[in-house]
Amino acid sequence: MATAKTAHIKVVMQAHVPRDGHAAFAAYEAAVLPLLQDYGAALEQRLATADGTRELHVVQFPSEAHFAQFRADPRRSAHAHMLAASGATIEVAVMYDVA
């Protein structure tokens, strides 16, 4: 579906975070989100519900390969224990511009 002209992708991440997991989830994000720039990615939107139990990120990557490299980054993996400790469940969708 993506062409050379529209090779960039949008990654939409939705997290469901238990109330008692907010601190661990925030620590994970503080450690991992700065890594996005190393892959040419930009956090375009970061939204949360008033109670903080749901969070949504829209991130643009130059390509699926850049996203895969980010996901495989050992610095990101080194912080996975924080995400696990938060009890958050994560859904990720890779999306493309269609207009």
GROMACS elastic network, one bead per residue, 0.5 to 0.9 nm:
[ bonds ]
;  ai    aj funct       b0    kb
    1    96     6  0.76811   500
    1    98     6  0.83240   500
    2     5     6  0.78242   500
    2     6     6  0.55636   500
    2     7     6  0.53584   500
    2     8     6  0.78674   500
    2     9     6  0.82675   500
    2    96     6  0.64857   500
    2    97     6  0.77504   500
    2    98     6  0.83273   500
    3     6     6  0.50668   500
    3     7     6  0.53928   500
    3     8     6  0.89033   500
    4     7     6  0.50420   500
    4     8     6  0.85942   500
    5     8     6  0.83544   500
    6     9     6  0.78482   500
    6    96     6  0.77070   500
    6    97     6  0.69115   500
    6    98     6  0.87572   500
    7    62     6  0.67816   500
    7    63     6  0.57644   500
    7    64     6  0.82136   500
    7    96     6  0.80909   500
    7    97     6  0.89535   500
    8    60     6  0.69016   500
    8    61     6  0.57084   500
    8    64     6  0.75635   500
    8    96     6  0.73278   500
    8    97     6  0.82646   500
    9    59     6  0.82348   500
    9    60     6  0.56943   500
    9    61     6  0.53960   500
    9    62     6  0.64201   500
    9    63     6  0.57685   500
    9    64     6  0.66896   500
    9    67     6  0.85979   500
    9    94     6  0.67008   500
    9    95     6  0.58563   500
    9    96     6  0.51949   500
    9    97     6  0.74093   500
   10    58     6  0.65058   500
   10    59     6  0.55127   500
   10    61     6  0.63452   500
   10    62     6  0.88852   500
   10    63     6  0.89623   500
   10    93     6  0.82555   500
   10    94     6  0.59263   500
   10    95     6  0.50520   500
   10    96     6  0.60736   500
   10    97     6  0.79088   500
   11    57     6  0.78197   500
   11    58     6  0.57515   500
   11    59     6  0.51140   500
   11    60     6  0.62743   500
   11    61     6  0.75011   500
   11    67     6  0.83460   500
   11    92     6  0.68309   500
   11    93     6  0.57159   500
   11    95     6  0.60236   500
   11    96     6  0.86831   500
   12    56     6  0.70368   500
   12    57     6  0.56452   500
   12    59     6  0.64928   500
   12    60     6  0.88941   500
   12    91     6  0.81242   500
   12    92     6  0.56832   500
   12    93     6  0.52339   500
   12    94     6  0.64945   500
   12    95     6  0.74131   500
   13    55     6  0.80012   500
   13    56     6  0.55619   500
   13    57     6  0.51113   500
   13    58     6  0.66263   500
   13    59     6  0.82232   500
   13    90     6  0.68460   500
   13    91     6  0.56524   500
   13    93     6  0.65634   500
   13    94     6  0.88722   500
   14    54     6  0.70519   500
   14    55     6  0.56652   500
   14    57     6  0.65694   500
   14    89     6  0.83083   500
   14    90     6  0.57694   500
   14    91     6  0.52004   500
   14    92     6  0.65165   500
   14    93     6  0.87828   500
   15    53     6  0.78862   500
   15    54     6  0.54900   500
   15    55     6  0.50928   500
   15    56     6  0.63964   500
   15    57     6  0.86467   500
   15    88     6  0.62377   500
   15    89     6  0.56603   500
   15    91     6  0.64734   500
   15    92     6  0.88084   500
   16    52     6  0.87417   500
   16    53     6  0.56256   500
   16    55     6  0.67249   500
   16    87     6  0.85501   500
   16    88     6  0.53588   500
   16    89     6  0.52698   500
   16    90     6  0.65696   500
   16    91     6  0.86770   500
   17    20     6  0.81455   500
   17    21     6  0.61179   500
   17    22     6  0.65845   500
   17    25     6  0.75135   500
   17    52     6  0.72804   500
   17    54     6  0.59429   500
   17    55     6  0.77860   500
   17    86     6  0.69627   500
   17    87     6  0.65306   500
   17    89     6  0.67425   500
   17    90     6  0.87498   500
   18    21     6  0.51394   500
   18    22     6  0.69160   500
   18    52     6  0.86071   500
   18    53     6  0.58911   500
   18    54     6  0.86962   500
   18    86     6  0.72543   500
   18    87     6  0.63817   500
   18    88     6  0.63894   500
   18    89     6  0.89591   500
   19    22     6  0.58984   500
   19    51     6  0.80806   500
   19    52     6  0.74645   500
   19    53     6  0.62024   500
   20    23     6  0.75621   500
   20    24     6  0.86510   500
   20    86     6  0.74495   500
   20    87     6  0.84747   500
   21    24     6  0.55505   500
   21    25     6  0.61108   500
   21    26     6  0.86072   500
   21    53     6  0.89074   500
   21    83     6  0.88177   500
   21    85     6  0.70586   500
   21    87     6  0.59981   500
   21    88     6  0.71079   500
   22    25     6  0.51161   500
   22    26     6  0.59996   500
   22    27     6  0.85433   500
   22    52     6  0.74119   500
   22    53     6  0.78596   500
   22    86     6  0.65369   500
   22    88     6  0.87931   500
   23    26     6  0.51526   500
   23    27     6  0.61917   500
   23    28     6  0.86602   500
   23    86     6  0.73931   500
   24    27     6  0.50732   500
   24    28     6  0.62005   500
   24    29     6  0.86954   500
   24    82     6  0.54677   500
   24    83     6  0.66284   500
   24    84     6  0.85023   500
   24    85     6  0.62612   500
   24    87     6  0.86750   500
   25    28     6  0.50553   500
   25    29     6  0.62291   500
   25    30     6  0.85944   500
   25    82     6  0.65952   500
   25    83     6  0.57156   500
   25    84     6  0.86260   500
   25    85     6  0.79000   500
   25    86     6  0.52086   500
   25    87     6  0.82985   500
   25    88     6  0.73474   500
   26    29     6  0.51282   500
   26    30     6  0.60871   500
   26    31     6  0.86489   500
   26    82     6  0.89170   500
   26    83     6  0.89626   500
   26    86     6  0.87587   500
   27    30     6  0.50785   500
   27    31     6  0.63069   500
   27    32     6  0.86813   500
   27    79     6  0.89823   500
   27    82     6  0.69849   500
   27    83     6  0.84807   500
   28    31     6  0.52310   500
   28    32     6  0.60873   500
   28    33     6  0.83151   500
   28    76     6  0.89680   500
   28    79     6  0.63265   500
   28    80     6  0.75403   500
   28    81     6  0.84871   500
   28    82     6  0.54007   500
   28    83     6  0.58601   500
   28    86     6  0.86642   500
   29    32     6  0.50870   500
   29    33     6  0.54479   500
   29    34     6  0.83760   500
   29    83     6  0.85015   500
   30    33     6  0.60153   500
   30    34     6  0.71614   500
   31    34     6  0.66856   500
   31    35     6  0.78670   500
   31    75     6  0.87768   500
   31    76     6  0.78208   500
   31    79     6  0.72154   500
   32    35     6  0.55363   500
   32    36     6  0.75666   500
   32    75     6  0.78554   500
   32    76     6  0.57445   500
   32    79     6  0.75055   500
   33    36     6  0.56672   500
   33    37     6  0.83269   500
   33    43     6  0.81904   500
   34    37     6  0.63449   500
   34    38     6  0.80698   500
   35    38     6  0.54918   500
   35    39     6  0.73825   500
   35    41     6  0.87809   500
   35    70     6  0.76410   500
   35    73     6  0.87331   500
   35    75     6  0.82466   500
   35    76     6  0.77235   500
   36    39     6  0.55212   500
   36    40     6  0.66995   500
   36    41     6  0.51000   500
   36    42     6  0.66222   500
   36    43     6  0.77409   500
   36    59     6  0.86866   500
   36    61     6  0.85697   500
   36    70     6  0.70694   500
   37    40     6  0.50573   500
   37    41     6  0.53097   500
   37    42     6  0.66539   500
   37    43     6  0.89859   500
   38    41     6  0.74009   500
   38    70     6  0.82003   500
   39    42     6  0.88895   500
   39    61     6  0.73310   500
   39    62     6  0.79657   500
   39    66     6  0.57095   500
   39    67     6  0.74384   500
   39    69     6  0.75018   500
   39    70     6  0.64462   500
   40    60     6  0.84317   500
   40    61     6  0.62787   500
   40    62     6  0.63263   500
   40    66     6  0.75526   500
   41    59     6  0.66313   500
   41    60     6  0.53830   500
   41    62     6  0.66562   500
   41    66     6  0.80521   500
   41    67     6  0.81974   500
   42    45     6  0.89744   500
   42    58     6  0.85603   500
   42    59     6  0.55291   500
   42    60     6  0.52786   500
   42    61     6  0.68058   500
   43    46     6  0.71823   500
   43    57     6  0.70741   500
   43    58     6  0.61017   500
   43    60     6  0.65775   500
   44    57     6  0.75520   500
   44    58     6  0.54773   500
   44    59     6  0.54675   500
   44    60     6  0.68363   500
   45    56     6  0.77570   500
   45    57     6  0.55560   500
   45    58     6  0.50439   500
   45    59     6  0.71066   500
   46    55     6  0.72008   500
   46    56     6  0.57224   500
   46    58     6  0.65870   500
   46    59     6  0.87735   500
   47    54     6  0.83557   500
   47    55     6  0.56013   500
   47    56     6  0.50668   500
   47    57     6  0.64278   500
   47    58     6  0.87835   500
   48    51     6  0.79610   500
   48    52     6  0.57375   500
   48    53     6  0.75828   500
   48    54     6  0.56494   500
   48    56     6  0.62613   500
   48    57     6  0.88427   500
   49    52     6  0.50845   500
   49    53     6  0.64838   500
   49    54     6  0.55864   500
   49    55     6  0.66185   500
   49    56     6  0.89572   500
   50    53     6  0.80117   500
   50    54     6  0.86812   500
   51    54     6  0.78698   500
   52    55     6  0.68375   500
   53    88     6  0.88978   500
   60    63     6  0.86065   500
   61    64     6  0.71953   500
   61    65     6  0.88001   500
   61    66     6  0.63574   500
   61    67     6  0.61830   500
   62    65     6  0.81642   500
   62    66     6  0.63571   500
   62    67     6  0.80215   500
   63    66     6  0.52684   500
   63    67     6  0.65548   500
   63    68     6  0.87719   500
   64    67     6  0.50091   500
   64    68     6  0.61303   500
   64    69     6  0.85977   500
   64    94     6  0.83073   500
   65    68     6  0.50197   500
   65    69     6  0.61671   500
   65    70     6  0.86275   500
   66    69     6  0.50644   500
   66    70     6  0.62338   500
   66    71     6  0.86841   500
   67    70     6  0.50647   500
   67    71     6  0.62298   500
   67    72     6  0.86753   500
   68    71     6  0.50654   500
   68    72     6  0.62134   500
   68    73     6  0.86614   500
   69    72     6  0.50825   500
   69    73     6  0.61059   500
   70    73     6  0.51805   500
   70    74     6  0.88966   500
   70    76     6  0.77174   500
   71    74     6  0.85518   500
   71    76     6  0.72216   500
   71    77     6  0.80553   500
   72    75     6  0.86850   500
   72    76     6  0.74832   500
   72    77     6  0.72993   500
   73    76     6  0.53345   500
   73    77     6  0.64477   500
   73    78     6  0.87796   500
   74    78     6  0.59831   500
   74    79     6  0.88293   500
   75    78     6  0.51196   500
   75    79     6  0.69810   500
   76    79     6  0.55669   500
   76    80     6  0.68391   500
   77    80     6  0.51417   500
   77    81     6  0.82887   500
   78    81     6  0.73660   500
   79    82     6  0.56328   500
   79    83     6  0.71635   500
   80    83     6  0.51705   500
   80    84     6  0.62526   500
   80    85     6  0.85868   500
   81    85     6  0.60077   500
   81    86     6  0.86153   500
   82    86     6  0.62554   500
   82    87     6  0.89932   500
   83    86     6  0.51693   500
   83    87     6  0.68592   500
   83    88     6  0.66768   500
   83    89     6  0.89223   500
   84    87     6  0.54864   500
   84    88     6  0.70039   500
   84    89     6  0.88833   500
   85    88     6  0.80772   500
   86    89     6  0.89273   500
